[in-house]
């Protein structure tokens, strides 16, 4: 069995020691090259050892896991993030298809995360999803104006003001752009809503999430409907009518 060269990074020594033991017990395909409890030492280790996989804690003093990755010229390895509570991060992880583990780490979650890495390596997929995730962390913190959408070719950056509305198609979502065209994501509308709700996008229906900047008219009715800037009419669910009107100050 070809082993995956791996580095463990966590500021808590007990965490890296425990993780190393669990990997040896449950994930024999992993070879732990080194463990680091300092972000500065870890950064140097990643550059010199060139791992294929890094288990990376997010919450570290002086330099967190995201900042560590941003110090690198290129992220050419897989990453499994470890977090205790960062809800912003979890939203970005899910949207960007990035692997993560919640502390305390469960055996079955660890085995599953490593198996996903193996599948991605077997398909020779790029690490573009890591770049997308880093962008989306900044997006959630309002430090970046564009949503990073992983595609089969890499990443498409969509300025939030260019998103007209989003529509659901079972477990997929279409992002409709104001200049025409749409992008199909293998994400539920709920996942997309989690990324856009802080930008005041409005869920008007089970199947629709709209950008209020492109809302031109609300037409009353049982639920009524809205008219978007491109003339598209979208239904408003009766149960969501009051929330829509409240958000519009009506």
Secondary structure, 3 states (H helix, E strand, C coil): CCCEEEEEECCCHHHHHHHHHHHHHHCCCEEEEEEECCHHHHHHHHHHHCCCEEEEECCCCCCCHHHHHHCCCCCCCEEEEEECCCHHHHHHHHHCCCEEEECCCCHHHHHHHHHHHHHHHHCCCCCHHHHHHHHHHHHHCCCCCEEEEEECCEEEEEEHHHEEEEEEECCEEEEEECCCCEEEECCCHHHHHHHHHHHCCEEEECCEEECHHHEEEEECCCCCEEEECCCCEEECCHHHHHHHHHHCCC
